[in-house]
Amino acid sequence: MPEIKAITICSSSKFYDTAQRAEAAFRDLGMTVHTPRYDFNEQQVTVGESDKVRLTHDFLAKIAKSDAIFVVATGGYAGVSVCIEVGYAAGQGKAILFSEQPTEFALRALVDAVVPVEEIGPALRSVARAGAAGRTQ
C-alpha cells in the first residue's frame, strides 16, 4: 500500500463523534484529512434532496483528492451513502480502511485493512510498512 498522505473519513451521521476522534488521530499523524460536513448531521437536521445531491458530489470530490478512505463502521454498519463512497473509492484505486469489519459481505471484498479508531497511529504505520498485499478475494 502506498504511503497515505491524504485521507477522507466516510461515516454515517450516527457516528460523527467517532469520526471526529478518527479525524484528530489522522491529523496527529500530519495527514490531510477530509471529513463529512458535521453540520449536516441527519440525526439533528433535515437534509433535503438538493442538499443531499450537492453534498454527495462535494464528498466524492474529497475522495478523489485523497490517497485513501477511512470508513467509520461502528458495529460493522455502513449506510447506503457510505456504500456508494466505498464503491467510488475502489473504482478510483484508493486504499480502503474500515474501523471495524463491515457486516455487508460485498464491502468486505473491498477492505484493504481494518484499523480500529483507537489504534490509528500504530496500526496505520504497520499497514503502510506491510505494502500492498492485494485485496482478499
N, C-alpha and C positions, 0 to 999 in steps of 0.2 A: 504494500500500500504506500503510495507516495506521501510525502510529508503534507500534513494538513495545516494550512495557514489561515484559512477562512472556512467557517462552518455556519450552517443555518440550522437553527433549532426548530423542529416541527413538533407541534403539540396541540392536542385538544385544549380548548379553553378551560376545561375542567382541571387541567394540570398546570396552569400558568405559574403557580407558586413553585413547583418543581422545575419548570422551565427556567425561571429566574435564578434558581440555585445553580442549574447547569450553566447558564449564561455567565454567572460570576466565576465559576470554576474554569471555563474556557478562557475568559478574559485574563484570569490569573496566570494562564499559560502564555499570554501575549498574543492570543489569536484574535482575528477579526471575527466578530460574532453577529450574525443577522438573526433577528427574532420575529416572532409573530407580533402583531400590533396588540399589546396587552390592553389597550384602551377599548378594544373591540371584544372584550370578554363576553361571550354569549351567555354566560351564567349571570351577567349583570345588566347587559344592554341587548336590545333587539337589533339584529343586523339584517337590514333589508336586502333584497335581491341585487340592486345596483351596487350597494356597498360590498356584498359578497363577491360579485364579479370583479370589481376593481381590486379588492384585497387579494383574490386568487391570482390575478395576473401580476400584481406587485410582488407577491410572495414567490411566484415561480421565477421572477427576475432575480430575487435574492439567491435562490438556489443556483441559478445559472452563474452567479458571481462567486460561488463557494467551491471548495475542494471536496466537501463532504456535507452530509446532513446528520443531525443527531435527533432521533425520534424519542420523545418522552412518551413511554408506553406503560404507564402505571397499570399493573395487573395484566399486562400484555395487550391492553386496549389501544387501538388506533382507529379513529373515526374515518368517515368517507373522505373528507378533505385531506387528512394525513395520508391516506392510501394513494390518493392522486399525486400528492407531493413525492411520495416514495417512488412511485412509478416514473414520474418525471425525472427525478434524480438518477434512477437506474438507467433510464434512456440517455441521460447526459454523461453517463460513465462516472458519476460521483461515488465516493465511498459512502456506505450507508451503515450508520451506527444506531443501535437501539439501546435504551436504558434497561429494558427487560425483553426477554424473548417474546415476540408477538404471538398472540393466540391464533391469528389468521395464518394458515399454512402457506398461502401464496406469498405473503410478506416474508415468511421465514426463508424462502428461496432467494431473497434479495439482501439479506442481512450479511454484512461483512464482519461485524463484531457486536457483541453485547457488552456495553460498558455502563455499569451502574453509576448513577449520578455521584454517589459518594466516592467513587474510585476514578473519576475522570482524569485527574493528573497522572497517577502511576499507570493506570490501565491504558490510557491513550499513548503514553510513551512506549509501552510494551507492544501495542498493536502496530505502531509505526516501525519499530525495530523488527517485528516479525516478517514484514514485507508482504507482498501480495501473494496470498495462498490461493486465491480464487474463491468464488462463492460455492457453498455447499450445494450440490445438486439434489 
